[in-house]
Amino acid sequence: MTADLYIENHGSIFLLYPVSEAGTEWIEEHIPDDAMIWGDAVVVEHRYIADIAEGVMDDGLEVS
């Protein structure tokens, strides 16, 4: 199975990339509209990334 979302670690921030239609839809449904965007990715503070990844997997999507 291929990933729906890709998480890239940059130390104090993480970048959350949608890599499938399901990943894009998950971001649209769960990430606030005022979230910071960097290119195609959502910028996430390190303190939130574990909960986001857990939520993605709880919804049946794959994270890489």
N, C-alpha and C positions, 0 to 999 in steps of 0.2 A: 504494500500500500504506500502511496506517495503522500507526502505531507500536504496539509491544507494551509498551514501557517509556518513560517520560518522565523525563528528568534535568533537575533544576532546580538552578542554581548559586547558592549563598549565601555565596560567598567561601571560608571555611575548611571548610565542609561542603557536601555536595550532598544533595539529596533524590531518591530513586529511587522513582518511582510506577509501579505496574503499571496498564496501561490496556487490557489484553486478558486473556483466560483464559490464553493462552500466557505472557504476562508474569508473571501471578500464579504459575503453575506453575514458571517459571524461578526466581523468587525463593524459592519454597518448597524447591526442589531445591539451590540454590547459595548462599544467604545463611544464615549461622548462625542458629540459633533464638534466641540471646541478643543479636542485633543490636538496636540502638536503633530504635524506631518513633516516627514523628511523624505523627499522624493516619493517613493511608493510605500513607505513604511510609516507606521505609527510610532512615535517616540514614547517610551514607557520608563518611568523611574524604576530603579532596581527594587524598591520595596513593594511594588505592585506586580512584578512580572510572574512570580510564582503563582499567585492567585489567578491571574489571567490564564496562564498555561493550564492550570488545573480546571478552570472553567471550560476552556476549549476542549480538553480531553473528556470532561464530564458530559459534554454535548456530543461526543462521539467523533470528533475530528482528530486528525493526526498533527502533531507538532514536531518540528525538526529543529 
